[in-house]
Structures are given as structure tokens and as C-alpha cells.
Amino acid sequence: MKREKITLSFEEMPKSWYNIKAELPFKIDPMLNPGTGEPIKPEELAMLFPPSLVEQEFNCEDRLIPIPEELIKEYYVYRPSPLVHATGLEEYLDTPAKIYFKNESVSPTGSHKVNTALAQAYFNKQDGFSKLTTETGAGQWGSALSYAGTKFGLDVEVYMVRVSYDTKPGRRHMIHLYNGRVYPSPSERTEGGRAILKDDPDCNGSLGMAITDAVEMAVKSDDTNYSLGSVLDHVLMHQTIIGEELKLQLEKANVKPDVLIACVGGGSNFGGFVFPFVMDAINNKDIEIIASEPQACPTLLEGKYEYDFGDTGKLTPKMKMYTLGYGFVPPPIHAGGLRYHGASPIVSRLVNEGIVRPDDLPQTEILKAAQIFSLTEGIIPAPESSHAVASTIREAKRCKETGEVKTIVFNLSGHGFMDLSAYDHIGKL
Ligand SMILES: *Cc1c(COP(=O)(O)O)cnc(C)c1O
């Protein structure tokens, strides 16, 4: 079978991001100030984010937001990412389904996160800021932001979930290589961190706690902003470069997708991948959209749809989203990037409207899927991305049972070269 890889020329690359809020037939519930219960005003976010990003966060009018030329140049270092026809996986599964994947693992740090990291660093620099603080789970976001920061001349300070800091030294080294600084969270450097450590000195940490650390440091100083790797509307918008490219690549290959699949932590690779297709799903009802998440942190399937804080320390605005509760500390599964109690408000709403279906997967199935994909397609997936692989395998097997010839496209959000310990105890396939 011919193994097709579909790419785009520089001229064909999308030159704008897609702002889904300008097109959705419903309004996304606003963030609330936890003190007053009133919708957050743009001025209130100015403590954490630069004016350009605040404007993007509140923009519900413009369908397309132009990507600045300097950023397109940086995107071109690793984009467009290839769309690959996964013929090896199809043959192995002996399925009538057609399987394609968008390979975001080709970025400098090995995941989709660089797409928004570059944008956030660029706009912070443009708006006159010199330093960024952030949190990181497994380390992918911290390394992506460090890379982006050093490209645009910003200092980057990363608070890394303690359990990952201790068990994933590779990402720490990568952050250092890109001139970033990294500290374990909960951190002795912050009031919030010290309070948690006082009660629980051996605390594993969580993304919620690391956000508390990073936000506190950013609020304390004028030249410093905070940067979030997922969840917020502007972050998901930057990621739509993935889905926009995908749309063009599918047209070029004359392929019509029936099922779109991506994993969800905070929702950024998922949103970026599927948003350009959501209006088709709403209007024509002929695209199924699946969100893969870990059974150990089942935000979309078992969380409550309600207003909640984004962090453990209750420093962030409240967002209407699926949430397991701001105090939820997920077990330390391999997919560190999916250990988050909440999810993007836009993605949550799409689930609540029945436009997106959550799919929960146990870790054993994830590891097996990763092994199958490594052997059949020659790429070791990140444990996070393996959730999308596992849902794809479920769908392809269903097609085998029913004889349906569906076209399944999934997002390979990153490679697993920095997470190989996850695959240490796998038996032979
Ligand atoms: C961070 C990360 C995720 C989860 O984050 P989202 O915002 O939900 O995309 C998924 N895959 C990889 C490879 C990651 O690094």
C-alpha cells in the first residue's frame, strides 16, 4: 500500500488563526471574578497577561486573527506538520477504516505546545514585558515556553509538578538548555507553595498547585507576566494552526474525515485540531468528534459542568467547565499532561452540547496502543497522545466488526522520547 504523506508549501500555509467564538451559535459563559461573582473585565486580566493576548481572549467578533509575519517565520521552522496515512496501523488492525494522523511531534520540543508558546512569547515581548512565569506538568509546556522565550529574548521561570520534576530529569535539562529556570512545585519560593508544604511536606504536586506558584510570582512583579499552556481561549486559538493545516491537507488529498480524535488535558491540542471542523459537525452532523482522556482523571465524562477555579490556591478567575473540583489531585499516571482537574470552557461547552463525545481509557490500554503505534508507524507516541491512538484503535476495531469504511483522523500531539520510562515494563507484542 502506498504510504501517503501530505504536506503544504510555505505559500499554502494558513496565515491566520481561527477564532471559533465568532461562529458558534451559542455564547461561551464568561470567566467570573471569584470575589464579586461578576464577569471578569479585560483590565482584571492585565495583571497576568499582555494587552494583545487579553484582546484575543475577549474577541468574539473576528473569525480570523492574522498571524504576525515574525511568527509565521518561526512556525515555518517546523510547520506545516505532516498529515500521514497510517497504512502500517491499518494493516496491523486489519480494519476497513482509513486512518490518518497529524504529526505534531515534529516541533522543536516534540509537541504541539510550541504553537502557542511562540505566540505568547512574541506578544509579551511586543507589549514590553521581559519575563514569564509558568507551570508545567510533565515538562512539555515548560520546555516549549523556554524555547519560545529564548527565541524572543524573554526570561522564563517554570514551576514543575514535583512528581515529574523528580522522575523526568530530561525535561529539566531541556528547559536549562533553552535558558529557562525550573523549580519543583509546590515551591518554597511562594506563599501558596509554602502553605501546601507545611501541611504535606512530601506533596506530589499537581498542575493546579503549580499554577498557584506561577501566578503568585507573576502578580508580585511589574515586568513579569504569567503564561498558561492550555485551557484559555487564546491558547486554543493559537493551536488552530493545526486544524487549519489539516483542513487544507485533507482537501489536497481529497479525503473527507468521518471521525476526529484528540486527547484532552486542558484541551489545547484537541481544540486546535477540531475547532476548524466544529461548524461542519454542527451544520451537517456528519463528523463525529471524540475527546480521549484518562480513566484516572475523567474530567469530561465524570466531572461536573459548573463554575470552578483553575488552580488549587483559588487565585484564578472562575470558569464554567467540566471539573473534578479544584482540590482534586489525580494519581501520578504516566500521562502527566492529562492530569488536570478542569478543561477548556469552549471544549467543555461542546461536550455539554453533545457535539463532542468523551472517551475514557485505562492506562493498560494506553500503553498497549503506544506499543502498537511504535511498531507499525515508527513513532513512539507521548503517553498523552497514546490516548488518541487508543481511541482510534477502538474506533477502527468497531469498523472491523460492523464493516463500516470510516475515515478516522487523529492528532499525534507529541512524541514520547522524553517519557520512555512509561514504556519500561511493557511485554512483547
Ligand atoms: C500537554 C500535552 C497534552 C495535553 O494538553 P492539552 O492542552 O490538552 O493539549 C497532550 N499531549 C501532549 C504531547 C502534551 O505535551
The ligand as an ORCA input file, in Angstrom:
! r2SCAN-3c Opt
* xyz 0 1
  C       0.489     18.926     27.275
  C       0.203     17.864     26.353
  C      -1.104     17.379     26.182
  C      -2.281     17.863     26.971
  O      -2.543     19.225     26.889
  P      -3.761     19.798     26.045
  O      -3.795     21.238     26.371
  O      -4.991     19.081     26.451
  O      -3.423     19.561     24.618
  C      -1.309     16.386     25.250
  N      -0.296     15.865     24.538
  C       0.989     16.278     24.683
  C       2.069     15.649     23.882
  C       1.273     17.297     25.592
  O       2.526     17.719     25.731
*
